[in-house]
Amino acid sequence: MDGTTADGQSQAQKRMSSRVPATSLAHDILCMIFVLLDLFDLVRCSAVCKSWNKVINKSKLLQILYHKQQGGSIGPSSTSHCSEKPLKVCIEQLAMEHHRLSLQGLIDIEQWKGHSVRAGQCRMKMGLILTGVGDKMIKSYWSLVSTVCLDDGLNVAVRLWSLESYKCLEEHFLPNLAPLVDFDFDENKIVGLIGTRICTWRRNGKRSIFPSREGTFMKGLCMRCVDRFFHYIDPEAVVGCEDGTARVFDMYSRKCSRIIRYTLPEIAWMHSGPVRCLALSDDQCIISGSSLGSITISGLSSDQRIAKLRSTDSTGGIRTLCFNPRSHLVFSGSTAGYASCWDLRTMRPLWENRISPNVIYSMQHLCSDTHTLVAGGIDGVLRILDQNTGKVVSGCVMDDSPAPTSSQKTDSIIERKKGRRITEDTLIDSIPKSSRPPITCLAVGMQKVVTTHNGKYIRMWKFHKEQTLQA
């Protein structure tokens, strides 16, 4: 009774061999499956492979679901209405509106122990999340597909995890070098700023460190990689340094190709302090903020000064910068709790509000979102702002009142809690610090925000659009 047939094959083997791959399913069967999905799941399926994309587009399922989502009738008139704009634009606008409304809805929080010491930074793009710390370790989480992390210790381990199961898939190592300051990544590699040098880790396990003579510089404080269409076509890394310069490194030659100097006495638009944060625009501009409050724009290719958005003033040093390529707006957060906005097309300020009594560590938004901006800082309140006015729409903290639930996936224990919103007149000091640990960095995804708190845990905020009851 071992389940073995006469030809020596087990029943399990025969079942495996008789399975039909999804790519071989007939057009009609795929349509029957796809029609059961909602609009955003169908969009994800259209990106799986060319055959699925062809079936979905040929059957016009996206158009039908889009008009159902809009509450309109399905017919020639509705089809012609959508033809006024490309369907991709219509769906993107609908997705951003859904994202905006979700950020005003219910909040579920999941947190897990991602580091044995502390995690202070995070990045998220292409469905991937990268998290790390400021000294001798880095962890990254490749969401939806997998997770990469660098663990603590003398030899820092890079681990590849599945975010769905939290199972470690791969492991890489880093020698005991200077502290890790900043990092960026794409689908093939991680680029890290390690003290006074740049290091890259590839998915094939190879590690590359820039040579000591050409690759060193004064103490680096921040780094951004030139990221065109999510690929390093012209792979360059821009490093903001303590000596007030921004240095551009060619990732192929592993040499410094340009030095942008902000602190020479003869330059009238000079920075008055170290370059503390950077942002890169789509039109080859470097936006840099100093620790003493100035924001300067220079050309990436020509090293020429374009404008100075802000001089040193009393609203504090610039701690974080982000640029919206859709609206051409630049946002900054200061050490005194001020959030500011400029239009890069006119080089003029649009608004400035004090949104926090203390330092703002991080500000981010979705690339296609022109409405909402998420900010976090030392007081631990996750704030959602209106990009156009700077008004705080809501503040969010973790609700400690109900007992948290937990589940275990492989070696990771996931704690699940609820988030709650606070009003503008709420006394921040009256909220327990366990509900609002300092937000040292955040990354924004569709209907979710990942935060790190300079502690062992990584926190995922999931926002859900509140459903209206039908009479």
JOFEN-V155652 format. One record per backbone hydrogen bond with DSSP energy under -0.5 kcal/mol. NH is the residue of the N-H (numbers start at 1). CO is the residue of the C=O. E is the energy in kcal/mol with one decimal. If there is no record, write none. Layout:
# JOFEN-V155652
nh:NH co:CO e:E
nh:NH co:CO e:E
This chain:
# JOFEN-V155652
nh:5 co:9 e:-2.8
nh:8 co:5 e:-1.6
nh:11 co:3 e:-2.1
nh:14 co:10 e:-2.1
nh:15 co:11 e:-2.2
nh:16 co:12 e:-2.3
nh:17 co:13 e:-2.5
nh:18 co:14 e:-1.4
nh:19 co:16 e:-1.1
nh:21 co:19 e:-0.5
nh:24 co:21 e:-1.5
nh:25 co:22 e:-1.3
nh:30 co:26 e:-2.3
nh:31 co:27 e:-2.2
nh:32 co:28 e:-1.9
nh:33 co:29 e:-1.6
nh:34 co:30 e:-3.1
nh:35 co:31 e:-2.1
nh:36 co:33 e:-1.4
nh:37 co:34 e:-1.7
nh:42 co:38 e:-2.1
nh:43 co:39 e:-1.9
nh:44 co:40 e:-1.7
nh:45 co:41 e:-2.1
nh:46 co:42 e:-1.9
nh:47 co:43 e:-0.6
nh:47 co:44 e:-1.0
nh:48 co:45 e:-1.6
nh:49 co:45 e:-0.6
nh:53 co:49 e:-2.1
nh:54 co:50 e:-2.3
nh:55 co:51 e:-2.1
nh:56 co:52 e:-2.6
nh:57 co:53 e:-2.3
nh:58 co:54 e:-2.5
nh:59 co:55 e:-2.0
nh:60 co:57 e:-0.6
nh:61 co:56 e:-1.4
nh:62 co:56 e:-0.6
nh:64 co:60 e:-2.0
nh:65 co:61 e:-2.8
nh:66 co:62 e:-2.5
nh:67 co:63 e:-2.1
nh:68 co:64 e:-1.9
nh:69 co:65 e:-2.6
nh:70 co:66 e:-1.7
nh:71 co:67 e:-0.5
nh:71 co:68 e:-0.8
nh:72 co:67 e:-2.4
nh:75 co:73 e:-0.7
nh:79 co:75 e:-2.2
nh:80 co:76 e:-2.2
nh:81 co:77 e:-1.6
nh:82 co:78 e:-1.8
nh:83 co:79 e:-1.4
nh:84 co:81 e:-1.1
nh:85 co:82 e:-1.4
nh:89 co:86 e:-0.6
nh:90 co:86 e:-2.0
nh:91 co:87 e:-2.7
nh:92 co:88 e:-2.1
nh:93 co:89 e:-2.4
nh:94 co:90 e:-2.0
nh:95 co:91 e:-2.6
nh:96 co:92 e:-2.4
nh:97 co:93 e:-1.9
nh:98 co:94 e:-2.3
nh:99 co:95 e:-2.4
nh:100 co:96 e:-2.4
nh:101 co:97 e:-2.4
nh:102 co:98 e:-2.0
nh:103 co:99 e:-1.9
nh:104 co:101 e:-1.0
nh:105 co:102 e:-2.0
nh:106 co:464 e:-1.8
nh:108 co:462 e:-2.8
nh:109 co:417 e:-3.1
nh:110 co:460 e:-2.5
nh:111 co:415 e:-2.3
nh:112 co:458 e:-1.8
nh:113 co:413 e:-0.5
nh:114 co:112 e:-1.1
nh:114 co:456 e:-1.6
nh:115 co:456 e:-1.9
nh:119 co:455 e:-2.8
nh:120 co:132 e:-2.0
nh:121 co:132 e:-3.4
nh:123 co:130 e:-3.4
nh:125 co:128 e:-2.2
nh:128 co:125 e:-2.4
nh:129 co:141 e:-3.2
nh:130 co:123 e:-3.9
nh:131 co:139 e:-1.3
nh:132 co:121 e:-2.5
nh:133 co:137 e:-1.4
nh:139 co:131 e:-1.6
nh:140 co:148 e:-2.0
nh:141 co:129 e:-2.2
nh:142 co:140 e:-0.6
nh:143 co:141 e:-1.3
nh:145 co:143 e:-1.5
nh:146 co:142 e:-2.0
nh:147 co:161 e:-9.7
nh:149 co:159 e:-3.4
nh:150 co:138 e:-1.5
nh:151 co:149 e:-0.5
nh:151 co:157 e:-3.0
nh:156 co:154 e:-0.7
nh:156 co:174 e:-1.1
nh:158 co:172 e:-5.8
nh:159 co:149 e:-6.4
nh:159 co:157 e:-0.6
nh:160 co:170 e:-4.0
nh:161 co:147 e:-9.9
nh:161 co:159 e:-0.6
nh:162 co:167 e:-2.1
nh:163 co:142 e:-0.6
nh:163 co:161 e:-0.6
nh:166 co:162 e:-3.2
nh:167 co:162 e:-0.5
nh:169 co:160 e:-8.5
nh:170 co:160 e:-1.2
nh:172 co:158 e:-4.3
nh:174 co:156 e:-2.1
nh:177 co:175 e:-1.4
nh:181 co:193 e:-3.5
nh:182 co:193 e:-1.0
nh:184 co:191 e:-2.2
nh:186 co:189 e:-2.3
nh:190 co:201 e:-2.7
nh:191 co:184 e:-2.8
nh:192 co:190 e:-0.5
nh:192 co:199 e:-3.4
nh:193 co:182 e:-3.2
nh:194 co:192 e:-0.7
nh:194 co:197 e:-2.9
nh:195 co:179 e:-1.5
nh:195 co:193 e:-0.7
nh:196 co:194 e:-0.8
nh:197 co:194 e:-1.9
nh:199 co:192 e:-2.6
nh:200 co:208 e:-2.8
nh:201 co:190 e:-2.6
nh:202 co:206 e:-2.4
nh:203 co:188 e:-1.9
nh:205 co:202 e:-2.0
nh:208 co:200 e:-2.3
nh:210 co:198 e:-2.5
nh:215 co:211 e:-2.3
nh:216 co:212 e:-0.7
nh:217 co:196 e:-0.8
nh:220 co:195 e:-1.6
nh:221 co:240 e:-3.4
nh:222 co:240 e:-1.2
nh:224 co:238 e:-2.2
nh:226 co:236 e:-3.0
nh:227 co:225 e:-0.7
nh:228 co:226 e:-0.6
nh:228 co:231 e:-1.3
nh:229 co:227 e:-0.6
nh:231 co:228 e:-1.9
nh:233 co:231 e:-1.9
nh:235 co:232 e:-0.6
nh:235 co:233 e:-0.6
nh:236 co:234 e:-0.7
nh:237 co:249 e:-2.2
nh:238 co:224 e:-3.4
nh:239 co:237 e:-0.5
nh:239 co:247 e:-2.8
nh:240 co:222 e:-1.9
nh:241 co:245 e:-2.8
nh:242 co:219 e:-2.7
nh:244 co:241 e:-1.4
nh:246 co:260 e:-2.4
nh:247 co:239 e:-2.6
nh:248 co:258 e:-2.6
nh:249 co:237 e:-3.0
nh:249 co:247 e:-0.5
nh:250 co:255 e:-2.7
nh:251 co:235 e:-2.8
nh:251 co:249 e:-0.5
nh:254 co:250 e:-1.7
nh:255 co:250 e:-0.8
nh:256 co:214 e:-0.8
nh:257 co:248 e:-2.3
nh:257 co:255 e:-0.7
nh:258 co:248 e:-1.4
nh:260 co:246 e:-3.2
nh:261 co:259 e:-0.7
nh:262 co:244 e:-1.0
nh:267 co:264 e:-1.8
nh:268 co:266 e:-0.7
nh:270 co:267 e:-1.2
nh:271 co:262 e:-1.0
nh:275 co:241 e:-2.0
nh:276 co:274 e:-0.9
nh:276 co:289 e:-2.2
nh:277 co:289 e:-1.5
nh:279 co:287 e:-2.0
nh:281 co:285 e:-2.1
nh:284 co:281 e:-0.8
nh:286 co:298 e:-3.1
nh:287 co:279 e:-3.2
nh:287 co:285 e:-0.6
nh:288 co:286 e:-0.6
nh:288 co:296 e:-2.6
nh:289 co:277 e:-2.5
nh:290 co:294 e:-2.7
nh:291 co:274 e:-1.9
nh:293 co:290 e:-1.5
nh:295 co:310 e:-2.0
nh:296 co:288 e:-2.4
nh:297 co:307 e:-3.1
nh:298 co:286 e:-2.1
nh:299 co:304 e:-2.8
nh:300 co:284 e:-3.1
nh:303 co:299 e:-1.1
nh:306 co:297 e:-2.7
nh:307 co:297 e:-1.6
nh:309 co:295 e:-1.3
nh:309 co:307 e:-0.5
nh:310 co:295 e:-1.5
nh:316 co:313 e:-0.7
nh:318 co:290 e:-2.2
nh:319 co:317 e:-0.5
nh:319 co:333 e:-2.9
nh:320 co:333 e:-1.6
nh:322 co:331 e:-2.1
nh:324 co:329 e:-2.7
nh:325 co:323 e:-0.7
nh:326 co:367 e:-0.5
nh:328 co:324 e:-1.9
nh:329 co:324 e:-0.8
nh:330 co:342 e:-2.6
nh:331 co:322 e:-2.9
nh:332 co:340 e:-2.0
nh:333 co:320 e:-2.1
nh:334 co:338 e:-1.9
nh:335 co:317 e:-2.2
nh:336 co:315 e:-0.8
nh:337 co:334 e:-1.4
nh:339 co:353 e:-3.3
nh:340 co:332 e:-2.1
nh:341 co:351 e:-2.1
nh:342 co:330 e:-2.0
nh:343 co:348 e:-2.4
nh:344 co:328 e:-3.1
nh:344 co:342 e:-0.7
nh:346 co:343 e:-0.5
nh:347 co:343 e:-2.2
nh:348 co:343 e:-0.9
nh:350 co:341 e:-2.9
nh:351 co:341 e:-1.1
nh:353 co:339 e:-2.6
nh:355 co:337 e:-1.7
nh:355 co:353 e:-0.9
nh:356 co:337 e:-1.4
nh:360 co:334 e:-2.0
nh:361 co:359 e:-0.6
nh:361 co:376 e:-1.2
nh:362 co:376 e:-2.1
nh:364 co:374 e:-2.5
nh:369 co:366 e:-1.2
nh:370 co:368 e:-0.6
nh:373 co:385 e:-2.0
nh:374 co:364 e:-2.9
nh:375 co:383 e:-2.7
nh:376 co:362 e:-2.3
nh:378 co:359 e:-1.8
nh:380 co:377 e:-1.5
nh:382 co:380 e:-0.5
nh:382 co:396 e:-2.5
nh:383 co:375 e:-2.8
nh:383 co:381 e:-0.8
nh:384 co:394 e:-2.7
nh:385 co:373 e:-3.7
nh:385 co:383 e:-0.5
nh:386 co:391 e:-2.2
nh:387 co:371 e:-3.1
nh:387 co:385 e:-0.6
nh:389 co:386 e:-0.6
nh:390 co:386 e:-2.9
nh:393 co:384 e:-2.7
nh:393 co:391 e:-0.7
nh:394 co:384 e:-1.4
nh:395 co:422 e:-1.0
nh:396 co:382 e:-2.3
nh:397 co:420 e:-2.5
nh:398 co:435 e:-2.1
nh:399 co:418 e:-3.1
nh:400 co:398 e:-0.7
nh:405 co:416 e:-1.9
nh:407 co:414 e:-1.8
nh:409 co:407 e:-0.5
nh:409 co:412 e:-2.7
nh:410 co:408 e:-0.5
nh:412 co:409 e:-2.6
nh:414 co:407 e:-3.3
nh:414 co:412 e:-0.6
nh:415 co:111 e:-2.8
nh:415 co:413 e:-0.6
nh:416 co:405 e:-3.8
nh:417 co:109 e:-3.0
nh:418 co:399 e:-0.6
nh:419 co:107 e:-2.1
nh:420 co:397 e:-3.0
nh:422 co:395 e:-2.5
nh:426 co:423 e:-1.4
nh:428 co:426 e:-0.7
nh:430 co:427 e:-1.4
nh:431 co:428 e:-1.8
nh:435 co:432 e:-1.6
nh:436 co:432 e:-0.5
nh:436 co:433 e:-0.6
nh:439 co:377 e:-2.7
nh:440 co:438 e:-1.0
nh:440 co:452 e:-1.7
nh:441 co:452 e:-1.2
nh:443 co:450 e:-2.2
nh:445 co:448 e:-3.0
nh:447 co:445 e:-0.6
nh:448 co:445 e:-1.5
nh:449 co:461 e:-2.0
nh:450 co:443 e:-2.8
nh:451 co:459 e:-2.7
nh:452 co:441 e:-2.2
nh:453 co:457 e:-0.6
nh:454 co:119 e:-2.2
nh:455 co:119 e:-0.9
nh:458 co:112 e:-2.5
nh:459 co:451 e:-2.3
nh:460 co:110 e:-3.6
nh:461 co:449 e:-3.3
nh:461 co:459 e:-0.5
nh:462 co:108 e:-3.5
nh:462 co:460 e:-0.6
nh:463 co:447 e:-2.7
nh:463 co:461 e:-0.5
nh:464 co:106 e:-2.5
